[in-house]
Amino acid sequence: MSQTPDLSTLMPERDGEGYLIEPADWNEEVAQALAEEANIQLNDDHWDVIRFMRDYFEEHQVIADARFVIKHLAERMGKEAHKKLFDLFPYGYVKQACMIAGMRRPRAWSTG
């Protein structure tokens, strides 16, 4: 029987709200731990959003605005993309998706 690793030893430094201080410290195990804290069971659609966000950040060095993620999802899901994003992350794009993807908290956005 395998033991679950102590997530606190895997977790990079975070700010007072739980966002990573340094996005480069993120990995998929960190994402899994953050999702568990948020009571989210990651599935393929979650990972699609998270990987898109990480790729966007790597390319542009800024966090993808939710509209870019919705546009990405719309390529697969059509008009349901906006609803799907908020079904995946019910407490909001900034509060859950950005946090789980290892982004710093976007200061200019609402916490929606």
C-alpha positions as CSV (number, residue, x, y, z in Angstrom):
1,M,0.0,0.0,0.0
2,S,1.5,3.3,-1.0
3,Q,1.4,6.3,1.2
4,T,0.3,9.7,0.1
5,P,3.3,12.1,0.3
6,D,3.2,15.0,2.8
7,L,1.9,17.8,0.6
8,S,3.5,20.5,2.8
9,T,6.9,19.3,1.9
10,L,6.1,19.5,-1.9
11,M,4.6,23.0,-1.6
12,P,6.7,26.0,-2.8
13,E,6.4,29.3,-0.9
14,R,3.0,31.0,-1.1
15,D,1.7,34.4,-0.3
16,G,-0.9,35.0,2.4
17,E,-3.8,34.2,0.0
18,G,-2.2,30.9,-1.1
19,Y,-0.8,31.9,-4.5
20,L,2.7,30.8,-5.4
21,I,5.3,33.5,-4.9
22,E,7.3,32.2,-7.9
23,P,5.4,30.6,-10.8
24,A,8.5,28.8,-11.9
25,D,8.3,26.7,-8.7
26,W,5.0,25.1,-10.0
27,N,4.8,21.5,-11.2
28,E,1.9,19.1,-11.7
29,E,2.2,17.7,-8.1
30,V,1.9,21.2,-6.8
31,A,-1.2,21.7,-9.0
32,Q,-2.7,18.5,-7.6
33,A,-2.1,19.6,-4.0
34,L,-3.6,23.1,-4.6
35,A,-6.6,21.5,-6.3
36,E,-7.1,19.2,-3.3
37,E,-7.0,22.2,-1.0
38,A,-9.7,23.7,-3.2
39,N,-11.7,20.5,-3.1
40,I,-11.4,20.1,-6.9
41,Q,-10.8,16.7,-8.5
42,L,-8.7,17.5,-11.6
43,N,-9.9,15.9,-14.8
44,D,-8.8,16.2,-18.4
45,D,-10.7,19.5,-18.9
46,H,-9.0,21.0,-15.8
47,W,-5.6,20.0,-17.1
48,D,-6.4,21.4,-20.5
49,V,-7.1,24.8,-19.0
50,I,-4.1,24.6,-16.6
51,R,-1.7,23.6,-19.4
52,F,-3.0,26.3,-21.6
53,M,-2.4,28.9,-18.8
54,R,1.1,27.6,-18.2
55,D,2.0,27.7,-21.9
56,Y,0.5,31.2,-22.3
57,F,2.5,32.4,-19.3
58,E,5.7,30.8,-20.6
59,E,5.2,32.5,-24.0
60,H,4.0,35.9,-22.9
61,Q,5.3,36.2,-19.3
62,V,1.9,37.4,-18.2
63,I,-1.1,35.5,-16.9
64,A,-3.7,34.6,-19.5
65,D,-6.9,36.7,-19.1
66,A,-10.0,34.5,-18.7
67,R,-11.2,35.5,-22.1
68,F,-8.1,33.8,-23.7
69,V,-8.8,30.7,-21.8
70,I,-12.5,30.8,-22.9
71,K,-11.4,31.3,-26.5
72,H,-9.1,28.3,-26.1
73,L,-11.9,26.2,-24.7
74,A,-14.3,27.4,-27.4
75,E,-12.2,25.7,-30.0
76,R,-13.3,22.4,-28.5
77,M,-16.6,23.2,-26.8
78,G,-18.1,26.0,-28.8
79,K,-20.5,28.4,-27.1
80,E,-20.4,26.4,-23.8
81,A,-16.8,27.4,-23.1
82,H,-17.6,30.3,-20.8
83,K,-20.0,28.1,-18.7
84,K,-17.5,25.2,-18.8
85,L,-14.7,27.4,-17.3
86,F,-16.8,28.3,-14.4
87,D,-18.1,24.8,-14.0
88,L,-14.5,23.6,-13.7
89,F,-13.5,26.4,-11.3
90,P,-16.8,27.3,-9.5
91,Y,-15.1,29.9,-7.2
92,G,-13.8,31.8,-10.1
93,Y,-11.0,32.0,-12.6
94,V,-8.6,34.0,-10.4
95,K,-9.4,32.3,-7.1
96,Q,-9.1,28.8,-8.4
97,A,-7.7,28.4,-11.9
98,C,-4.9,30.9,-11.5
99,M,-4.0,29.5,-8.1
100,I,-3.9,25.9,-9.2
101,A,-1.9,26.8,-12.4
102,G,0.7,28.3,-10.1
103,M,0.2,32.0,-11.1
104,R,0.8,34.9,-8.7
105,R,-2.5,36.5,-7.7
106,P,-3.5,39.0,-10.4
107,R,-3.7,42.3,-8.5
108,A,-5.7,44.3,-11.1
109,W,-8.5,41.7,-11.4
110,S,-11.4,41.0,-9.2
111,T,-11.3,37.8,-7.1
112,G,-14.3,36.5,-9.1
